[in-house]
Amino acid sequence: MGTGTGTTAVLADQLLAESGLTYTTLRLPWPNDRPEVNYTLTHRHDQFVGVSGSRRSIADVVCRIIADPSLGANDSLGIGDPTTEGATRPVY
């Protein structure tokens, strides 16, 4: 496996890519207890949307990946509620 410089997340993604495994990395927001499923998925090089997300939204993404493993395959998915964009962390 190669080495390089960068953040821990970048190095982890590099190691996973070099491993030959199919993987999905989840970038999670501050969780909240809102009773809704409302999120925007962002990919590896996209800017994260929102500062918080409901636990139900996070569970929805995980269930979608289980049902369709090609969703997010070899990618880093950010899960955030766009209505929390610009809010002070955390949002409950």
C-alpha positions as CSV (number, residue, x, y, z in Angstrom):
1,M,0.0,0.0,0.0
2,G,1.2,3.4,-0.9
3,T,1.9,6.3,1.4
4,G,1.4,10.0,0.9
5,T,0.6,13.3,2.5
6,G,-2.8,14.6,3.4
7,T,-5.6,14.3,5.9
8,T,-6.4,11.1,7.6
9,A,-9.6,10.8,5.5
10,V,-7.7,11.2,2.3
11,L,-5.2,8.6,3.3
12,A,-7.9,6.2,4.4
13,D,-9.6,6.6,1.0
14,Q,-6.3,6.0,-0.8
15,L,-5.7,2.9,1.2
16,L,-9.2,1.6,0.5
17,A,-8.8,2.3,-3.2
18,E,-5.5,0.4,-3.3
19,S,-7.0,-2.5,-1.4
20,G,-9.1,-3.8,-4.2
21,L,-12.2,-4.0,-1.9
22,T,-15.5,-2.4,-2.8
23,Y,-16.2,0.1,0.0
24,T,-18.4,3.0,0.9
25,T,-17.3,5.6,3.4
26,L,-20.0,7.6,5.2
27,R,-19.4,11.2,6.2
28,L,-22.0,11.8,8.9
29,P,-23.3,15.1,10.2
30,W,-24.2,16.0,13.8
31,P,-27.1,13.7,14.4
32,N,-30.5,15.0,15.5
33,D,-33.8,13.5,16.7
34,R,-36.0,15.1,14.1
35,P,-38.8,12.6,13.0
36,E,-38.1,13.1,9.3
37,V,-36.1,11.7,6.4
38,N,-34.6,14.7,4.6
39,Y,-31.0,14.7,3.3
40,T,-28.8,15.5,0.4
41,L,-26.1,13.0,-0.6
42,T,-22.8,14.4,-1.6
43,H,-19.8,12.6,-3.1
44,R,-16.1,12.4,-2.3
45,H,-15.2,15.8,-3.9
46,D,-18.5,17.6,-3.3
47,Q,-18.9,20.2,-0.5
48,F,-20.8,18.8,2.4
49,V,-24.4,20.2,2.7
50,G,-25.9,21.1,6.0
51,V,-24.4,20.7,9.5
52,S,-26.9,18.2,10.9
53,G,-29.0,15.2,9.9
54,S,-31.7,13.1,11.4
55,R,-30.9,9.6,12.6
56,R,-33.7,8.4,10.4
57,S,-32.0,10.0,7.4
58,I,-28.7,8.2,8.2
59,A,-30.6,4.9,8.6
60,D,-32.3,5.5,5.2
61,V,-29.0,5.8,3.5
62,V,-27.6,2.7,5.1
63,C,-30.7,0.7,4.2
64,R,-30.5,2.0,0.6
65,I,-26.9,0.9,0.4
66,I,-27.8,-2.6,1.7
67,A,-30.6,-2.9,-0.9
68,D,-28.3,-1.6,-3.7
69,P,-24.6,-2.1,-2.9
70,S,-23.7,-0.1,-6.1
71,L,-25.0,3.0,-4.3
72,G,-21.8,4.7,-3.1
73,A,-19.6,1.9,-4.2
74,N,-15.9,3.1,-3.9
75,D,-17.1,6.5,-2.9
76,S,-17.4,8.7,0.2
77,L,-21.0,9.8,0.8
78,G,-21.8,12.8,2.9
79,I,-25.3,12.8,4.4
80,G,-26.7,16.2,5.5
81,D,-30.0,18.0,5.9
82,P,-29.9,21.0,3.5
83,T,-32.3,22.9,5.8
84,T,-29.5,23.1,8.4
85,E,-27.0,24.8,6.0
86,G,-25.3,27.6,7.9
87,A,-26.8,26.7,11.3
88,T,-24.7,26.6,14.4
89,R,-23.7,23.1,15.3
90,P,-25.3,21.0,16.6
91,V,-28.9,21.2,15.4
92,Y,-31.4,19.2,17.4
